[in-house]
Each structure stands twice: as structure tokens, then as C-alpha cells.
């Protein structure tokens, strides 16, 4: 059973596929090589590419906790790298999401498919902020999570081919509502769709597509005309 709050689980379900797709786009743009970061200057450099970032928080591997940047005494709410992320806490207060308002989140219970529970907090936080994606920057004892807030980082483009994979992976991380997961991905790309009892029928550029769901609401398949012609 998940130790996350229902409000966090639902928000994660809404954002998961959108975030995963943006992460793939970021990985193509930003080389993952030797890196350096200057959080006062809000910069992260890897492979000769420098992007503007902000600090979401950090995951401590031994304690298995997530610490928000605004709660970290090394930074605090007034730090230049933290200020752009404070909207996450505001949203948490408005929607009743304790994971966004608790300074240090205990994730010792997490045994799911992600590497650790902090990854899911970073996913949801990054999804709220939008932008170019997030970066997990490892250090001795854990990882700092940086949000890429830079127009250089390209937004993910609509592509029907990876939808089944994105949705399957997203639902494995945030299983609360697969229909919502797909609907938000379609909405993100302004793809018209309609829902039936067993499917979501979409009309993206290039031809219709359809997602199937079983009697328990689980994702059961995706059909798109362009799948057969993509190479």
C-alpha cells in the first residue's frame, strides 16, 4: 500500500506521462557527462551545455527522506535557486498535498518500481513547474533534484508511437487513474479526445488513435495509425 496521500497520488497520475516524455526530450538535449552546478548563479553544466536551474530538494539515501530546498538550512526559501520553486508549496497548501508542505518527507516505506520515493516527489514537483524537466544530481549520500527552467530546453513534441510505453511506465509509478494519465498527456499536446466506457478515442494530427481500458479501468492497449509507418 502506498504511503503517499491520495491527493499526491492523483496529482502524480495526472502528470506522470507528461513528465516522463519531457524527461526523454531533456535527455536528448542535455548530455549526461561530467557536470558542475552553481546554485547561486542557478546554472548546471554538462557536456558543454549550460542550462538555468532551480533547486527542488534532495533525497538522502541513508535516511530515506526528501528534504525540500526551502527547508534545507543550507539554502532556505530566500535562496535564488529556491524562490522559483515556492509555487509547489503554495499548491500543496491549496490542494491539501502534505508531500508538498512537509519540510522533510519520510519515504522509508517506499518499495515501488522507482529507484526510491524521492524520484516520485521530484517527478510530481517538476510536473507542477513544467519547463524543461528535472535533473537528479548525485552526491555522496544522496541526490539533489534540479528543475530545468530554461528556454533552451525543448518541449516534448507529440508522437503517437511511444504513447503505450509512456502510459505503461507512468501507470507503474502512479497507478491511481490511468485514464487521467492519458487525458493529461493528450491535453498537453492539444489533441482532441473523447471518452467511452472502455476507451479514450483521440484525433491527433495524422490519424485517429485509441486507448483501451479493461473493466477495472486498467490500461489495456493503444492503437495509432502512424505506428505502422514509423521507422
C-alpha positions, 0 to 999 in steps of 0.5 A: 500500500502506498504511503503517499496521500491520495491527493499526491497520488492523483496529482502524480497520475495526472502528470506522470506521462507528461513528465516522463516524455519531457524527461526523454526530450531533456535527455536528448538535449542535455548530455549526461557527462561530467557536470558542475552546478552553481546554485547561486548563479542557478546554472548546471553544466554538462557536456558543454551545455549550460542550462538555468536551474532551480533547486527542488530538494534532495533525497538522502539515501541513508535516511530515506527522506526528501528534504525540500530546498526551502527547508534545507538550512543550507539554502532556505526559501530566500535562496535564488535557486529556491524562490522559483520553486515556492509555487509547489508549496503554495499548491500543496497548501491549496490542494491539501498535498502534505508531500508538498508542505512537509519540510522533510518527507519520510519515504522509508516505506517506499518499495515501488518500481522507482529507484526510491520515493524521492524520484516520485516527489521530484517527478510530481514537483517538476510536473507542477513547474513544467519547463524543461524537466528535472535533473537528479544530481548525485552526491555522496549520500544522496541526490539533489533534484534540479528543475530545468527552467530554461528556454533552451530546453525543448518541449516534448513534441507529440508522437503517437508511437511511444504513447503505450510505453509512456502510459505503461511506465507512468501507470507503474509509478502512479497507478491511481487513474490511468485514464487521467494519465492519458487525458493529461498527456493528450491535453498537453499536446492539444489533441482532441479526445473523447471518452467511452466506457472502455476507451479514450478515442483521440484525433491527433494530427495524422490519424485517429488513435485509441486507448483501451481500458479493461473493466477495472479501468486498467490500461489495456492497449493503444492503437495509432495509425502512424505506428505502422509507418514509423521507422 
